[in-house]
Amino acid sequence: MNPIASQLNQVIETKNPFVLETLSQVGKNLFFPKGILAQSAEAKQKAHKFNATIGIATEKGQAMHLKSIMSFINNLSPGECLTYAPSFGLPELRAAWKEAIYAKNPSLAGKSISLPIVSQAITHGISVVGDMWFDPGDVLVLPDKMWGNYNLVLGVRRGVKVVNFPLFTPGGAYNVAGFEETVKRLAGQHPKVSVLLNFPQNPTGYTASEKEAEKIASILIATAQAGTRVLAICDDAYFGLFFDETCAKESLFTKICDADKRLMAIKLDGATKEDFVWGLRIGFITYGTGVDGDPAPLWDALERKTAGAVRGSISNASHLSQRILVKAMSLPEYEMERAQKRDILKARALKVKQVLQNSKYADAWEPYPFNSGYFMCLNLKTVDAEALRVHLLDNYGVGLIALSKTDLRVAFSCLEEEDTQELFDIVLKGVRDLENK
């Protein structure tokens, strides 16, 4: 093991030995190298005459660049967007995002969390978490309705055993009892249990209520207090897109981030959906857990390991994307513009709810509960979802996503409010077509 990794592990063990045990073998071995990058950072501060360290080209004191490239980038200098960003992420962006986490989650006041590490969006964040915290054969609790990429990133690439529980009860409520039974059963079989909590949820568009969130948190805390190490990953990709009063308005991370030393909470979030910048690919990885004394050394050690994982995969996230975001976050109109776009999505979601109240759809499908995010799902009663998807596409030019034999996903995020009625009427017509074949 590299001596730097050993030193970081010693710090982690001193502050919370359960965190060290929860890390994967790769996570234990990870470190941020004190090689070229560290020497370049030192030279940047002290090399006042010549700095011939970092692997970029310069010309007359600034980053060498093509005018044809910079002609498409307004209000930024070449050094602000074309050079490498740190593997940790831009310091000013990390600080701004941490401040924003506290602002969006008032219950975090007085609680210590790490400084977020920048990932190349949340998918890359999940991959980094997979490297750091999962060994092959580790168990991960996920609902039966889930984003399929979790299995590809963690199941296929990391060898994690995904264990599902039914997301909803037969009556359409969030299946807290099923979640609890699955966690408790696995805790009786394994020294470490991981869960991934995605609210607002993809694909159903469901966010747990405050009461449900409290119960989920209490299950995880009780499991940790009973002696099982718990890794709780909060995928908050659609955070803030809450459309009715049933939603818990803060991340579940706030309820568990300092609850117990055996409970490691990880918050994955980003600008991708929150700020409507899907292609900029900016995500963040933030840690919280119980700590002995000053938590700063633990956060520093975990941040260095995480930055090492970023360095060892993509080197660093896009500087241009990070610079655009941090600049935008400083503008006075930033929050107002975000709120305006959220209101548009809310109106679309409420329109879908209104349209689906019509009894003419009742024998064709049952909508799963939804109150947030980008999506909602139909539980088809009489026809196969894939057959209906293909039929709608071929005959009506309508594209939807079939998730299983019964489940059809509708992305109301890209559906104009005035088109809602027509869409569902076409889907109903497609159902009738197949029923009459």
N, C-alpha and C positions, 0 to 999 in steps of 0.2 A: 504494500500500500504506500502511495506517495506520502511523504512526511507532512505535507500541507493538509491532506485529507485526514491523517491521524490527529493533527492538532485541532482541526475543526470538530472531529468526533469527540475529542476530549472535552472541548467546550460544551458541546451538546449534552454529553453525558453528565457533566457537572450541573448544568441548568435543569435538565429533565432527561433522565436515563431512558424513559419510555419512548421518547422521540427517536433516540438512537436505535432502539430495538425495532421501531416501526419502519425505519428506512429500509429500502431494499439493499441488496449487496452492492448494486451499482451506486445507490445513493450514499452508502457508507464510503465508497471509493471516490466519489466525486469531489472535486475541489476546483477553485479558480486559479489557473496557473499564474505564477509570478515570473512569467517569461517576457516575451516581446511586448505584450499589452501593458504589463506593469511598468516595464522599462520605458515604454513610449509615453505613458501617463506621467512618469517622473520627468522625462525630458521635456514634455509640454510645459511643465511648470518652471523648469530651471534652465533649459537650453536656449539662452537668449541670443547666441551667435548663430549657430547652425543646429538644425534638428533633422538628422538623417535616420529616423527610427521607423516610422510607421509606413506600411506598404501602400501609400497613395502617391500620386504625382502632383507636384505643385508648380506654379508658374507665377513669378512676380508677387510672391507672398500670399497667394490664395490657391485653393484647389483648382488644378487644371480641369478644364471643362470645355465642352462643345457648345458654341452659341446656339446651335440648332436644338440642343437639349434644354438649355436654360431659357430659351425663348418661350417655353411652355410653363415655366415656373415663375410666378409673379411674387414680388415682395420678399423673396428669400435670396440670400447670397449663396454662392456655390458651397461655401464652408458650412452653411446651415442645413444643407440638404443632400449633398453628394458624398460627403465623407462618411466614414464608418461611425455608427453609434456605439456606445459601450454595450457589452454583452448584458449588463445589468439593465440597460435602457437609459434614456436621457435623464440625468438627475432631476431637472426641473419638472419633467413630465411625471416621474415617479412621485415626487413630492406633491404635485398638483392632484394626481389621482388618489393618493392616500387621503388628502384633505377632502376630496369629493366623496370618498367612501364614508367618512365620518359625517359629512353633511347629509348624505342620502340615508344614513342609518343612525338616527339620533341616539338609539339605545347603546351604541358603541362608546358613548362619552365616558371617559375614565378608564377605558379598557385599552390594553396595549396590543398592537398588531405589528407585523413586519412592514417594512417599506416594500411596496409592490415591485416585482421583477417584470419587465416587459417581455412578452412572448409575441410570436408572429401569429396573432389572433388566438382565440381560445382553443381551437383544435391543436395547435402546437403546444399550448399550455397543458392540455390533457396528456399529450405525448411526453412532455417534460415530467409531469407528475407521475406518469407511468414508469419512466426510467428511475425516478428518485424513490418511489414509495412502493412499487409492486415487484415481487419476485414471481416467477412462473408457478402457478398453482394457488396463488393467493385468491381469496374469494371476494367478490364484489356484488353487493346487493343493488339491483336495479328493477324498476317496474317492468311489466311485460310490454307496455307501450313506451318506447324510448327511442331516442335518436340512434339510428343504426351505426353511426360512426364510432360510438363508444365501444362496440364489440370489435370493430376493425382495429382501432388504436390500442385498446387494452387487451381484448381477448385474443385477437390474432397476433398482434405484434409483440405483446408482452406475456402471453400465455396465462392471462388471468381467467379464472373460472367465474363466469357471470351467473348469478343465481337470481331468477326473477320472482316477483310476487305480483298478483293482479293489482293494477293501479286503482281500479274502482271496484266497489262492492256491487252485487247484482242490483241494488237500488240506486246506483249512480253516485254514491258518496266516495270520498277519498278513503282508500283501504288502510287506515291506520293500524287496524288489528292485524292485517296480513303482513304489513311491514314489520310490526313488532314481533310476530311469530317467527318470521324469517330471520331477523337479526338475533333473536334469542336462541333459536335453534343452531345457527352457525356459531354463535359465541360459545355454545356448549361443545363444539367440535374443533374450534380453532383458537389459537392464542391471539389472533388479530383478525378483525372483521372490518371491511371497508364498505362504505355506502356512497352512492353518488346521487345528490339531490338537485334536481333541475327544475327551478321555478323562476319565471313562467316556463311551463313545460313544452318541449317539442317531442311529440307531435300534437298533443291535445289542447294546448293553450290553457292549461289549468295551473293555478297557483293555490297552494294550501291556504286555508283560512288561518287567522291568528290562533284560534283554538287548536287546529290541526298542527300548526307549526310548533306550538308549545308542547304538544304531545310527542311529536317526532323528536324534538330536542330532549325531552325528558327520557325517552327510550334510549337515546344514544348516551346520555349522561349516566343513566342507571347501569347500562351495559359496561361502561368504562369503570364506574365505581365498584362494580362487581368483580373487576380484575381482568377484563378483556381489553386489549389495546384496540382502539377504534380510530379509523381514518375516515373522516367525513369530508367529502368534496362537494362544495356548493357551486354548481354551474349556473351562474347568474347572467348568462348571455343576454337575456331579454329583460333584464332588471329595469324596473320603472314603468314598464308597459302594463299597468294595472288598470282594469276597465270597470270594475264595480267594487262595492264595499265589502264583498266577501273575501277579498284578497288580503293576506298579510302584506303590509307595505314595506317591510324591511327584510333584508336577507336573513335566512335561517342561520347564517354564519354569526350574526350578532348574539344569538342565544347560546352558542356552544364554543365560541372562540377562546374562552378562558375558564371553561366549566370544570375541567379535570385534567390532571397531568397525563392520563392515559388516553385522552381524547385530542387528537390532532385535527384541527379544522383548516381546510384550504379553500380560499375563495378564488374562483376563476371568473373574471368578468372582463369587459373591454368596451371599446368604442364601436365595435362592429355593428351591433344593433342599437345600442343606446344612443349613438350619435349618427346613425344612418350612414356609415362609411364602410360598407362591407368589404370593398376591395383594398382599403388601406391596411387591413389585417393587423390591428393593434389589440392585444390582450394583456392581461395582468394576472400574476400569481401572488397571492397574499396569504400569510400564515397566522394562525392564532392557536394558542394552547396554554395550559397551566404551566407556570414557571416558578422556580425557586428564586426569590429576590429579583434583582434587576434583569429584565428580559432582553435587554439590548444585545448582550453577547450571543444569545441563542438566535435572535433574528439575524444578526450579522453572519453567523455561521451558516444558517439555512440559505440566506441570500447568496452567499458565496458559492455554495454547492449548486443552487439553482442556476446562477449565472454560468457556472461551469457546465451544466447540462445544456444551456443555450449555446455556449461557446462550442461545445462538442457536437452540436447538431446543425445549427444554421449560422453560427458565429455571432450574429446580432440581428435584431429586427430592423426593418427599414427606417433609416434616418429621416427620409423625406416624410413618411407617414407620421412618425412621432413628432416632427417639428410642426407639421400642419396642425395636429391635434393640440399641442401645448399652446400654440399661438392662438388657436380658436378659443380655447378654454379661458384665455385671459380677456376676451372681448366682452363688453357689457351686454351685448345682444345674444350671447351664446345660450344662456339658460332659457330665455324667452323663445328662441327659435326651436329649441328642443321640445319645449312644452307645446308649441303649436303643432309640431309633427305628431307628438303623442296624442293630442286631441283628435287629429284626423284619424289615427288608427282606432282610437276609442269609439268614434262615431261609426266606423266601419263594423267594429265588433258588435256594437249595440244594434246596428241595422241587421246583421246576421241573426241575432237573437230574436228580433222582432219578426223577421220573415219566417223563421223556423217555428214560430208559435202557431202557424196556420195548420189546422188539423188535416189538410189534404196530404201532408207528408207523413202522417203518423203510421200508416201501414207499410211505408217504404223504408223508413229508417228512424233511428233514435239518436239524436245528437248527444255525444259525451259532454259532460260539464266542461265549460270553458269560460274564462273570465279575464284573460290576459294574453300577452305575447302576440304572435303572428298567425296562429293556426287554430283550427277547430277540426274535429273529426266526426264523421257520420258512422254509426253502427248499422250497416245494411241488414235488412230483415229477410229479403227474398232473392237477392241475386249476388253473384260473386263479384267482389270488388275489382279484381283485375279484369274480368270480362267487361264490367261496366266502364272502367277507365279506358280500355281500348275502344269500346263502342262510342263513348263520348268524344274521344279524340278523332276517330276516323269519320264519324258521321255528323258531328256538331262543332268540331274545332275547339273543343273545351278540354283543357289539360288539368287533371287532378292527380293525386298520388295514392296508389293502392298500397296499404301497409300490411294487410293480411287478407284472408278470405272475406272478412266482414267489414274491415275498417278502411274508410276513404278519407284522406286528408285534404282540407281546403285551406289555402293560404289567403285569408281575407286581407292580409297585409298588402297584397298587390291587386285587390279587387276594389274598384271604385264603388262608393256607396250606392250610387244610382243604378249600378249593374247587378246588385245583389239578388233582387227578386228574379231577374231573368236567368241568372246562373242556376239557382236552385230549381227553377221550373224546368230548365233543360236537363238537369240531373234527374229529376222525377220522370221526365219524358223518356230518358234513357233507361231507367228502371222498368218502366212500362213496356218499352220495346223488347227488353230481354225477357220479361215475364211472359210475353205473348208469342215468343218464338217456339 
